[in-house]
Amino acid sequence: MKSAGLIPNEEPKTKDHASPFPLEQGKPMMGAIVSTKYGSPDVLQLREVEKPTPKEGEVLIKVHAATVTAADGMMRKGIPYYGRLFLGLTKPKNPTPGTGFAGMIESVGKEVGQFKAGDRVFGEVIFGAGTNAEYTIVPEEGVLAIMPDNRTWSEAAPVCDGALTSLNFLRNLANIQRGQKVLINGASGGLGTSAVQLAKHFGAEVTGVCSSENVEMVESIGADEVIDYTKEDFTKNGSTYDIIYDTVGKSSFARCKGSLTEKGIFVSPVLSLALLLQMIWTSKFSNRKAKFSATGILPVAKLRTLLLELKGLFETGKLSTVIDRTYPLEEVPEAHRYVDKGHKKGNVVITLD
Ligand SMILES: NC(=O)c1ccc[n+]([C@@H]2O[C@H](COP(=O)([O-])OP(=O)(O)OC[C@H]3O[C@@H](n4cnc5c(N)ncnc54)[C@H](OP(=O)(O)O)[C@@H]3O)[C@@H](O)[C@H]2O)c1
């Protein structure tokens, strides 16, 4: 790949100064974002690294679009620290960031039966080869599905972040039912824009909460009511909800308790000590519940089932992807700086075409 920002991986292969991707003579190379330590977006560098080869049961994907998400920013920083138990204690175990992808299968390893070269696929890679690269490797049995023909790479790559997480929270955790009143806090973000659409799909009456700038957008994706948090505090307006899904962790169970119906459920994907204690307490002693799930560590088969379910909604237009900005691969650090500000609208996509 020719790019002004590409750093050839020429570091010597010594024990003390080992390159993350030692250069092997004559092997095909590719461009990839690499970070060898936790920190600011400056730790992300575009490097020339060895192009991977699919092993038995794996597929090699030419990435056409990938994502930079709020979760990627946390993984880059290695914060919260307990995340390092999965990511690597002192530095990232997998130097290339990025989980969501859409691309074309270039080749398959032995014993692969469900996919073939030329298939357009989408999905996510968790704790494996990152997707902010020209190629990525995914197990055939991984979170991987054939892409609907009527959707673009950029629309498909973010599905496993916002939509898959929100499907897990609304349906599996909160058991959303037709006719329920559901409030989505952070309705304009990656998780929020999917959550509004999914809650409508499940037949709920949906209230979205966002700032003035995003009110129109949140209405346009189906919210029945939108509360501008710069003008009104939804916890003080007297309304009650069967489900409050705080996608951005800006509120809390304690603040929302009075806005929940008698058996109302508060769910949030942002874990704090308070939420952990409230989960334990409410599971035994309260009709109103607080719940959290780490979607990324659910069994792969479960994540794949969620992806296949979303594929149908995505194909029929019941679910669409809100795209805020797109960046080329060499601008991944810039994309991280933007996402770190915490005000992206829907999704940030990396395009590799
Ligand atoms: N547990 C899990 O399984 C899981 C999975 C994926 C992600 N996550 C986590 O989920 C969180 C959300 O991810 P995301 O991608 O949806 O984030 P995001 O897209 O970066 O969130 C940005 C959105 O948050 C809104 N926002 C900011 N301050 C707000 C406030 N005070 N009240 C209401 N909305 C506010 C912004 O709207 P305005 O500009 O209008 O303020 C913006 O549209 C992250 O912490 C991520 O790490 C957890």
The ligand as an SDF file (V2000), in Angstrom:
LIG
                    3D

 48 52  0  0  0  0  0  0  0  0999 V2000
  -21.1130   -3.4960   27.7500 N   0  0  0  0  0  0  0  0  0  0  0  0
  -21.1090   -3.6960   26.4450 C   0  0  0  0  0  0  0  0  0  0  0  0
  -21.4140   -4.7760   25.9720 O   0  0  0  0  0  0  0  0  0  0  0  0
  -20.7000   -2.5760   25.5170 C   0  0  0  0  0  0  0  0  0  0  0  0
  -20.6200   -2.8070   24.1300 C   0  0  0  0  0  0  0  0  0  0  0  0
  -20.3220   -1.7170   23.3010 C   0  0  0  0  0  0  0  0  0  0  0  0
  -20.1020   -0.4680   23.8360 C   0  0  0  0  0  0  0  0  0  0  0  0
  -20.1420   -0.3080   25.1750 N   0  0  0  0  0  0  0  0  0  0  0  0
  -19.9590    1.0190   25.7940 C   0  0  0  0  0  0  0  0  0  0  0  0
  -21.1530    1.7400   25.5730 O   0  0  0  0  0  0  0  0  0  0  0  0
  -20.8880    3.1270   25.6680 C   0  0  0  0  0  0  0  0  0  0  0  0
  -21.5880    3.8880   24.5700 C   0  0  0  0  0  0  0  0  0  0  0  0
  -21.0450    3.5670   23.3160 O   0  0  0  0  0  0  0  0  0  0  0  0
  -21.4940    4.3930   22.0310 P   0  0  0  0  0  0  0  0  0  0  0  0
  -20.7020    3.8770   20.8770 O   0  0  0  0  0  0  0  0  0  0  0  0
  -22.9630    4.4120   21.8870 O   0  0  0  0  0  0  0  0  0  0  0  0
  -20.9850    5.8360   22.4420 O   0  0  0  0  0  0  0  0  0  0  0  0
  -20.8850    7.1420   21.5180 P   0  0  0  0  0  0  0  0  0  0  0  0
  -21.5200    6.8770   20.2020 O   0  0  0  0  0  0  0  0  0  0  0  0
  -19.4910    7.6100   21.5280 O   0  0  0  0  0  0  0  0  0  0  0  0
  -21.7670    8.1710   22.3670 O   0  0  0  0  0  0  0  0  0  0  0  0
  -21.8170    9.4560   21.8700 C   0  0  0  0  0  0  0  0  0  0  0  0
  -23.2170    9.9850   22.0500 C   0  0  0  0  0  0  0  0  0  0  0  0
  -23.4350   10.1980   23.4660 O   0  0  0  0  0  0  0  0  0  0  0  0
  -24.2900   11.3160   23.5990 C   0  0  0  0  0  0  0  0  0  0  0  0
  -24.1390   11.9650   24.8990 N   0  0  0  0  0  0  0  0  0  0  0  0
  -23.0230   12.5650   25.4070 C   0  0  0  0  0  0  0  0  0  0  0  0
  -23.2840   13.0680   26.6300 N   0  0  0  0  0  0  0  0  0  0  0  0
  -24.5880   12.7920   26.9030 C   0  0  0  0  0  0  0  0  0  0  0  0
  -25.4450   13.0200   28.0170 C   0  0  0  0  0  0  0  0  0  0  0  0
  -25.0170   13.6770   29.1090 N   0  0  0  0  0  0  0  0  0  0  0  0
  -26.7100   12.5780   27.9670 N   0  0  0  0  0  0  0  0  0  0  0  0
  -27.1690   11.9180   26.8830 C   0  0  0  0  0  0  0  0  0  0  0  0
  -26.4130   11.6610   25.7770 N   0  0  0  0  0  0  0  0  0  0  0  0
  -25.1310   12.0840   25.7990 C   0  0  0  0  0  0  0  0  0  0  0  0
  -23.8200   12.2540   22.5020 C   0  0  0  0  0  0  0  0  0  0  0  0
  -24.9190   13.0610   22.1350 O   0  0  0  0  0  0  0  0  0  0  0  0
  -24.8000   14.6560   22.2160 P   0  0  0  0  0  0  0  0  0  0  0  0
  -23.6720   15.0300   21.2790 O   0  0  0  0  0  0  0  0  0  0  0  0
  -26.1370   15.0710   21.7540 O   0  0  0  0  0  0  0  0  0  0  0  0
  -24.4580   14.9970   23.6350 O   0  0  0  0  0  0  0  0  0  0  0  0
  -23.3700   11.3230   21.3700 C   0  0  0  0  0  0  0  0  0  0  0  0
  -24.2720   11.2120   20.2980 O   0  0  0  0  0  0  0  0  0  0  0  0
  -19.3630    3.2680   25.6600 C   0  0  0  0  0  0  0  0  0  0  0  0
  -18.9250    3.5230   26.9710 O   0  0  0  0  0  0  0  0  0  0  0  0
  -18.8980    1.8920   25.1880 C   0  0  0  0  0  0  0  0  0  0  0  0
  -17.6060    1.5590   25.6750 O   0  0  0  0  0  0  0  0  0  0  0  0
  -20.4240   -1.3310   26.0360 C   0  0  0  0  0  0  0  0  0  0  0  0
  1  2  1  0
  2  3  2  0
  2  4  1  0
  4  5  1  0
  4 48  2  0
  5  6  2  0
  6  7  1  0
  7  8  2  0
  8  9  1  0
  8 48  1  0
  9 10  1  0
  9 46  1  0
 10 11  1  0
 11 12  1  0
 11 44  1  0
 12 13  1  0
 13 14  1  0
 14 15  2  0
 14 16  1  0
 14 17  1  0
 17 18  1  0
 18 19  2  0
 18 20  1  0
 18 21  1  0
 21 22  1  0
 22 23  1  0
 23 24  1  0
 23 42  1  0
 24 25  1  0
 25 26  1  0
 25 36  1  0
 26 27  1  0
 26 35  1  0
 27 28  2  0
 28 29  1  0
 29 30  1  0
 29 35  2  0
 30 31  1  0
 30 32  2  0
 32 33  1  0
 33 34  2  0
 34 35  1  0
 36 37  1  0
 36 42  1  0
 37 38  1  0
 38 39  2  0
 38 40  1  0
 38 41  1  0
 42 43  1  0
 44 45  1  0
 44 46  1  0
 46 47  1  0
M  CHG  2   8   1  16  -1
M  END
$$$$
